Amino acid sequence: MTSSSSSPQSKIAAPYGSWKSPITADVVSGASKLLAGTAVDALGRLIWLESRPSESGPSLSTLQLNGLTTEGFWYRRMVLVREPERLEDHEPVDITPKDFSVRTVAMGSESGGGFSVSGDTLIFSNFEDQRLYKQSLRCADSGPVPVTPDYGGPVVCYADGVFDKTSNRYVTVREDFRESSLNSTTTIVAVGLDGYIREPEILVAGNDFYAFPRMDPKGERIAWVEWCHPNMPWDKAQLWVGYISDYGEVYESVCIAGNDPTTRESPTEPKWSSKGELFFITDRQNGYWNLYKWAESYNEVISAYSLDAEFSRPLWNFRINSYEFIQSDKQKNLIACSYRKNGRSYLGILDDVESSLFLLNIPFTDINNITLGINCLYVEGASEVLPLSVAKVTLDDHKSTPVDFKIVWSSSPDCLKYESYFSLPKFIKFPTEVPGQTAFAYFYPPSNSDYQAILDEKPPLLLGSHGGPTFESRGILNLSIQYWTSRGWAFVDVNYGGSTGYGREYRERLLGKWGIVDVNDCCSCARYLVNSGMAGASLYGIADLRMLKVEETHKFESHYIDNLVGSEKDYFDRSPINFIDKFHGPLILFQGLEDTAVTPKQARTIFHALKEKGLPVSLVEYEGEGHGFRKAENIKFTLEQEMVFFARLVGHFKVADEISAIKIDNFD
């Protein structure tokens, strides 16, 4: 359960929660880079998009975008980087010039899909003006040139694009805020790459949302996924194929999946093989996202492989890539794919003719995206002791066995020096309040190679509940968790009913019951582990659900909770602000002032209500932060203030770190 290098005799006996750890808030806040996509160039070299924790990106121009004035909107700078030809001899090379930052704000500020590579050509979205730029990867002195019009500000954005080599154009999702800053018009458009800037041509329009525009190898067909309010893409979506005329227009289209009114399915990740066969992932039969193939000649969908496991994940971000064709010939397709089952990921090779799956043994226990290289796979993954990384996985000639595994990028390359302090998670199942029903979590016991507990003492338990709610906590190395466990805390990360990774039935436990099932499952998990009191910290939490129903959030999530809550009475009954009399414990809130998903008004409302009631409460607001904090100093400050808050008001112990505590109303 723990990693330890010291014998019990040499360890210091000290109360839980008071242990000193080298995994400081500075280490946590400064160690991690974000990864926002991978690709390969014409020579097979990996290109990745990473954040720079120490570099602030350019701010968006002042604009009422998604209902929020974005002047001063701060993000880490996002930079495209290419691996050297010889990893042992050279450092990676930045592709993005200093005055650019690669990021799209389409479908909310957390979206990916901001760049695409074909051979030696790169297309990317520039954060400051949201225009698309073309850049040559062959000539180092060749700077980016715009390929989309200048609208006088970032009122039009693009994402999830692909090259249409047949027509020398770039096919992409476009969000247009020119008519409404709150309710954008979303279409699939074609951007010419012939050197003349002009208005993109609309190929597909009429629905609320689009994703995954994918051209077939001959440029004769286009596949895409679409959905409409109030559904989210994991609730109900449709997969379409359109036929391209000689003039480059879509003249006819057919719905491949999601058109049956009696069935709820969520097709995702369409992809054409080199032979022109369309594969995609959907959850139509067993309730799990599995791989399927479209038989065009008789318009039928055929299962490529069936397993009670998730071969994809919810479309919070563009550019999900869970599988790649590594061999495609007349006989068969060999497909590298990943799936999740019972709290961990697996990498395998699928033979679509034999309908067989061979697992590949690699160190990752958690896998995100897969990118095909030359005679290799680039796999984004992590494990209990490895941070988010990209590994180059070289296979044998039969494509059945890894012969080499090499980390080429790491989000936190220096963190392994703290391995003796790491707590290894245990995947647990626990009973819920519903008889015969179980839910899932990862339990992290206290672990520190220098300390041991005082005899018969039980550790304090910190319960983490992911924000989601359509999301999944994963049992991978997370220094934010290790910060607590290395100081003598136990930590449990709960995947309550409604979380992803366990199929549609589990995901839909939350429909109409948000604020009930998730809360009950967290309480059930705590009771399962300990029989003692609890206290918690709230990070960008929701005080009044009704505030999310009005036009205060971005378009993508503007109807998200319609299916999760229910009637007006349900909104009232599940909003904490309406039940101040039931609050009895201390609370600290942390809020980004640029958060468009959960607005600052919510944190302020709950803060003032608890202050008036006389409960110990603090509110910390961060300028320039959105839904989730990115500035290193704010991540550090949040961790330290949580720790000292719990120590002073809940555990009543002295922390080992020197932390200046903020004022707590009704306490100090």
GIBELHU-V886513 format. One record per run of one state. SS is the DSSP state (@ for helix, = for strand, . for the rest). FROM is the first residue (numbers start at 1). TO is the last residue. If there is no record, write none. Layout:
BEGIN
<<SS;FROM;TO> <SS;FROM;TO>>
END
This chain:
BEGIN
<<.;1;1> <=;2;2> <.;3;7> <@;8;10> <.;11;11> <=;12;13> <.;14;24> <@;25;31> <.;32;34> <=;35;40> <.;41;45> <=;46;56> <.;57;63> <=;64;65> <.;66;67> <=;68;69> <.;70;75> <=;76;82> <.;83;92> <=;93;94> <.;95;101> <=;102;102> <.;103;114> <=;115;118> <.;119;120> <=;121;126> <.;127;131> <=;132;136> <.;137;144> <=;145;146> <.;147;155> <=;156;164> <.;165;168> <=;169;176> <.;177;184> <=;185;192> <.;193;200> <=;201;204> <.;205;208> <=;209;215> <.;216;220> <=;221;227> <.;228;237> <=;238;244> <.;245;249> <=;250;257> <.;258;267> <=;268;272> <.;273;277> <=;278;282> <.;283;289> <=;290;295> <@;296;298> <.;299;299> <=;300;305> <.;306;309> <=;310;310> <.;311;322> <=;323;328> <.;329;332> <=;333;341> <.;342;343> <=;344;351> <.;352;355> <=;356;360> <.;361;365> <=;366;372> <.;373;375> <=;376;382> <.;383;388> <=;389;395> <.;396;401> <=;402;410> <.;411;414> <@;415;421> <.;422;422> <=;423;423> <.;424;425> <=;426;431> <.;432;437> <=;438;444> <.;445;450> <=;451;452> <.;453;460> <=;461;465> <.;466;478> <@;479;485> <.;486;489> <=;490;495> <.;496;503> <@;504;510> <.;511;516> <@;517;529> <.;530;537> <=;538;539> <.;540;544> <@;545;549> <.;550;554> <@;555;557> <.;558;559> <@;560;562> <.;563;567> <@;568;573> <.;574;575> <@;576;582> <.;583;586> <=;587;592> <.;593;599> <@;600;613> <.;614;616> <=;617;622> <.;623;631> <@;632;651> <.;652;664> <=;665;665> <.;666;668>>
END
